[in-house]
């Protein structure tokens, strides 16, 4: 079974510069493909598949002003263009919204690495055009064959997400069926008596939320103070505050994800034969403006998909049921 492992990278200063450069090329290629598809659609053209767009992008790279694209791996723009085309296909199939351009400041920097060329040795990964990069938690990499590796930056550190072959653990299941009711008041209430609180109501999460509100107010006051006509002007202090806001948002997100992993692992450790969970339409629930913020903070969809893959890994049957209803009291 293939399981994704996320490990922190520890690049040198020169390697980090190359990582940022690779992420920039990936973003540029993605935005170029989206813009090309939009222009083609406006002119009445049909959908262009990624193989044709890649040929057109090769012509772009040969232009003198785009020679800097050769400084990174050729596989990075290839995958970015493929991702953009897949996003458009999902949009036409009404499975997702219309693809948007990736912003340099708002989108998370990331890029693809060819799994064939990704090597691992003595606690280091060989990343294309970057070199051998040290990692943390060396003991977690136990294979030499990798699947779909992506390098990402979470606002503070660089990580590599890579699929690795794992053997399924042989678990003796109890034959019990556990029903899980997920909602806003509590993250999850199980039929076997287990209950997991809303992490947003805990002390640590509340403290970080207060810090975030305070920093946002400071930024807004500085924007108003430096307002020039009808335009908001940024200063060095505003950039510093916005960087602090990103780090606190990262910390809050990590607190919530950690809570979801602890909850799902605790349920799986009881070794039930079947897990029943409410089938939720999260997009429809988000239309309720009074509950949207709480639903987003609770991470209901993240809980469901995490529970699903952990059940699959341990051989537990996972069933979504319409009869179970999420509590929102």
Helices and strands as residue ranges (DSSP letters): E 2-10, H 13-42, H 50-61, G 64-71, H 74-92, E 110-112, E 119-121, E 124-127, E 131-135, G 138-140, E 146-153, E 158-165, E 177-182, E 186-190, E 195-197, G 199-201, H 203-225, E 227-228, E 231-232, H 236-268, E 274-278, H 282-285, H 292-298, H 300-313, E 317-321
